[in-house]
Amino acid sequence: MRRSSMTLFSDPTCQYSHRVRIVLAEKGVTVEIEDTDPKSVTAEILEANPYGTLPTLVDRDLALYESKVIMEYLDERFPHPPLLPVYPVARAESRLWIYRIERDWCGLLDLIRANPEGKKADEARKEFRESLVTVASIFDEMPYFMSEEFSLVDCTVAPILWRLPHLGVELPPKQTRGLQDYQYRMFNRDAFQASLSEAEREMPRS
């Protein structure tokens, strides 16, 4: 599969596609974004990605899938502004944060999204709310997620937080003030606004 321009096959409602779109917007990359229904993946996507998952990025002869792989590729391919720290220890710590976020939070959101009305979804909402309250204080310390600079970790966290009202996860204001300030900063970034699909713009806001 070859395309003359960079193309992102993106699920317009999915946090994993959204994080890649944020990276593209932060970098100012010229890219063709094709909104794709994950239940109706085309033969063209399957040619590029044997798993038929989204997001899938095609850059001429190169086809990439798995959002973290795509994000790091884009950060290296378009180095300005850098979205991972320069030093190996700090880079490893950023990668570990992303891993923890996926283990602790993304699974819960995926569970809620799969069956919003089910008992397991209610349990996931409760667990996720409690987890956010527990870590809320870390957002008081620095302008970005455990960092003075915007990074791929923020690209991972912001789509999750954007979806909280849509998924029925309510945060207690007094206990999460720093987290809500962080949300305000993230959601008002030009690149974040540019990254939003129409479906994401229509998601309810609290």
N, C-alpha and C positions, 0 to 999 in steps of 0.2 A: 504493500500500500504506500503510495506516495502522493503528497499534496504540495502544491507550489507555495502555499502559505501555512503558517502554524495554525492548527485547528485544535480546539478543545471541545470534545464531546462531553457535555455537562448535564447532570440532572439538576433542573432549576429549583428543586425543593430540598436537595440533600446537602448536609453540612460538609461532606467530603469534597464535593465539587465546589462548594462555596469557598472553602479555604484556598483552593487553587486559584479561583477567580480573584481573590484578594491579593495573592502574590502577583498575579499578572497585572493588576491595577496599580499596585505599589511600584512595580518596575516600569510601568508605562509601556508594556509590550503590545505591539500590534498583533492581534490574534483574532481569528474567526471563532466565535463561540456558537456551537450548535446545541440548542436545548434538545434534550433527548429523553424520552420516556424509558425508564429502566426496564419496563415490561415489554418494550417494543424495540429492542436493540437491532440495529441494521446489520446486514451482511458486511458492510464496510467496516463497522466497528469490530465485528468478530474476526475479520481478517487481521486487524491491528492488535486485537486483544482476545486471546483464546478463551478468557473467562467471561467476556461480554459485560464487564463491570464499568461503572462510571465513577470518577472521571477517567477518560482516556485522552491522552495528548498525542497528536501526530505532528512531528516537526520534520518535514521532508521525508527522508527514509527512516527516521526514528519514530517508533511508537512506544509510548510509556503508559503504564497504568499503575495503580496504587498511589494514593494522593501524596504520601510522604516522599516517595521517590520523585514524583513530578515536581513537588515544591523545591526539593533540594537541587534538582536538575536546573530549574528556572533560576534559582539563586546563583548557581555557578555559571550558567550560560549568560545571564544578565547581572553582572556583579554590583551594579549601582541602582539603588542603595542596597548594601549588604543586609541580609536578613538572618544571618547566623554570625555569632562572634568569630573573631579572627583566631583566638587562641584555642588550642585543642581541648583544654579542660572545660572552658566555657561552652565550646561547641557540644562536647559530650553531655554537659549538664542540660543544655537546651534540648537535645535529642531525648534525654531521659525524661524531661518534663512532658514532652509530647507523648512519649510512651505511657507515662502515668495517666495523663489526661485521657488517652484512648482507653486504657484499662479501667479507669475509675468512673469516667463520665460518658464516653461515647457509647459504650455498651448499654447504659441505662437509657440514653436518648433513643437509640435504635430500638430498644424494647418497647418504649412508649409509642414510638412512631408506628411500629408493626401492628399493634392492637391497642389503640388509645383507650378503649372502653373496658379493657380487661382488668382483672384483679392484679395481675402481675404489673400492669402499667401503673396502677395506683401505688403499689409497693415501690416501684422504681422511682416514681415522683417523690415519694417520701424520703427514700434513701438519697436521691440526688439533692433535694432541698437541704437535708441535714449535712451533706457533704459540703455544699457551697457555704452554708453558715459556718461550718468548722474552719474553712480555709479563708473566709472573707477578710480576715485581718491582714493577710499578706498583700492585699491590694492597697493597703494604706501606706506601704513602705516605699514603693517606687511607682513611677508613672506607667510602666508597662509590667507585664507578667514577670516578676522577679528580675527585672532588668531596667536599666536607664534608657535602653534603646528598643524601639519596636522590632519585633523578631518573628520568626516562623511560629514561635509559641503563641504569640498574639493572633496570628493568622489561624491557628488551630482553635483557640479559645473563643474568639469573637463570634463565629458562626453558631457555636453552641449557645452562647448567651442570647443571641438574637432570637433563637427559637423557643426560649423559655415560656413566654406567654402563650405562644401557639400550642405548646405541648402541655399546658396547664401546670407549670411549675412556678409557684409564687414564692417570692423572697420576702422575708420580714424586713421592712425598711430600716428599723433601728439597728438590727444586727448585721446588716450588709451594706452600710453606707459607703464604705470604701469601694466595695465591689460595684455598687451602682454608679459611683463616680467614674470608675474604670469603664463601665459600659458606655457612659455618656461620651468619654473620650474616644473610644473605639468606633462607636456608631457614627460619630460626626467627622471622622477622617474622610477626606475626599475619596481616597481609594476604596474605602469600605462602601461608601454610597455608590461609587461607580461599579462595584462588584455585584451589587444586588440584582437578581433576576426580577422579572415582574411578579412572579409567584412569591418571592421573598418579600418584596415591598408590600404585598397585600396581607402578609401575616399580621395577626393582631399584635398591637403594642400595649403594654400595661400602662 
